[in-house]
């Protein structure tokens, strides 16, 4: 009988990496730890890619379940992530060869923009402008990534 609480505690312990971020924060605890431990920009770009993918999956799940209450926050977090990552990449990517991590991030971003545009169709009318603004800002960041890739 006393094994059950112990097993439950272990289950929570092993799921700690999947703890969602606190409301209004872009990164969850596992992603923050990865960023802190990253020794170079390539590793940080990989974290940005994974975080973008996580936010997009959360957004898609919300729209599929028709739970539009969380959509504005998820769109805002996604744009905040893209802005932070662009600042970091512009300031720290000094390599003369093209960054493989940045190429993958740009591809993930391009797919996410297309997915977000398809989700917009399902969104309520009062969120259409937010979707348009978010897609526009994401496309601007993506174009800057492409410019960075071809300048190096």
C-alpha positions in Angstrom: 0.0 0.0 0.0 2.8 2.4 0.7 4.4 1.7 -2.7 1.6 3.5 -4.5 2.5 7.0 -3.3 6.2 6.3 -4.0 5.4 5.2 -7.6 3.3 8.4 -8.0 6.1 10.5 -6.8 8.5 8.9 -9.2 6.1 9.4 -12.1 6.0 13.2 -11.3 9.8 13.3 -11.0 10.3 11.8 -14.4 7.8 14.1 -16.0 9.5 17.2 -14.6 11.1 18.0 -18.0 7.6 18.4 -19.6 6.5 21.0 -17.1 4.8 23.8 -19.1 6.1 27.3 -18.8 4.6 29.6 -16.2 2.0 31.8 -17.9 3.6 34.6 -19.8 7.0 32.9 -20.0 8.4 31.7 -23.3 10.6 28.8 -22.0 9.7 26.0 -19.7 12.1 24.9 -17.0 13.8 22.2 -19.1 14.3 24.7 -22.0 15.7 27.3 -19.6 18.2 24.8 -18.3 19.2 23.8 -21.8 19.8 27.5 -22.7 21.8 28.1 -19.6 24.0 25.1 -20.4 24.4 25.9 -24.1 28.0 26.8 -24.8 27.4 28.3 -28.3 24.8 29.8 -30.6 24.3 26.6 -32.5 23.1 24.8 -29.3 20.8 27.8 -28.4 19.3 27.7 -31.9 18.4 24.1 -31.4 16.6 25.0 -28.1 14.8 27.9 -30.0 13.7 25.4 -32.6 12.4 22.9 -30.1 10.6 25.7 -28.2 9.0 27.0 -31.3 7.8 23.5 -32.2 6.4 23.0 -28.6 4.5 26.3 -28.8 3.1 25.4 -32.3 1.9 22.0 -31.0 0.2 23.7 -28.1 -1.5 26.1 -30.5 -2.6 23.4 -32.8 -4.0 21.3 -29.9 -5.9 24.3 -28.6 -7.4 25.1 -32.0 -8.2 21.4 -32.7 -10.1 21.2 -29.4 -11.7 24.6 -30.1 -10.3 26.0 -26.9 -9.5 29.5 -28.2 -8.9 31.0 -24.8 -5.2 30.1 -24.8 -4.6 31.0 -28.5 -3.8 34.7 -28.0 -1.2 33.9 -25.3 0.4 31.1 -27.4 0.6 33.4 -30.4 2.2 36.1 -28.2 4.7 33.7 -26.7 5.6 32.4 -30.2 6.4 36.0 -31.4 8.3 36.7 -28.2 10.4 33.6 -28.8 11.1 34.5 -32.4 12.1 38.1 -31.4 14.4 36.9 -28.6 16.0 34.2 -30.9 16.5 36.7 -33.7 18.3 39.1 -31.4 20.6 36.4 -30.1 21.3 35.0 -33.6 22.1 38.5 -35.0 24.4 39.3 -32.1 26.2 36.0 -31.9 26.3 34.1 -35.2 29.8 34.9 -36.5 30.6 31.8 -38.5 31.6 32.1 -42.1 29.9 28.9 -43.0 26.1 28.5 -43.0 24.6 27.4 -39.7 23.0 24.0 -40.0 20.9 24.7 -36.9 19.7 28.0 -38.3 18.7 26.3 -41.6 16.6 23.8 -39.6 15.1 26.6 -37.6 14.2 28.5 -40.7 12.5 25.4 -42.2 10.6 24.8 -39.0 9.5 28.4 -38.9 8.4 28.3 -42.5 6.3 25.2 -41.8 4.9 26.8 -38.6 3.9 29.9 -40.5 1.9 27.7 -43.0 0.3 25.7 -40.2 -0.6 28.9 -38.3 -2.2 30.3 -41.5 -4.3 27.1 -41.8 -5.3 27.4 -38.1 -6.5 30.9 -38.7 -9.4 29.6 -40.8 -10.8 27.8 -37.7 -10.3 30.7 -35.3 -13.1 33.1 -34.2 -13.5 36.4 -36.0 -12.2 38.4 -33.0 -8.8 36.5 -33.3 -8.4 36.9 -37.0 -6.4 40.2 -36.7 -4.1 38.6 -34.1 -3.4 35.7 -36.4 -2.6 38.0 -39.3 -0.3 40.1 -37.2 1.5 37.1 -35.8 1.9 35.5 -39.2 3.3 38.8 -40.6 5.8 39.2 -37.8 6.9 35.6 -38.0 7.4 36.0 -41.8 9.5 39.1 -41.1 11.7 37.1 -38.7 12.0 34.2 -41.2 13.1 36.5 -44.0 15.8 37.9 -41.6 17.0 34.3 -41.0 17.2 33.8 -44.7 19.2 37.0 -45.1 21.6 35.9 -42.3 22.1 32.5 -43.9 22.9 34.1 -47.3 25.1 36.8 -45.9 27.4 34.2 -44.2 
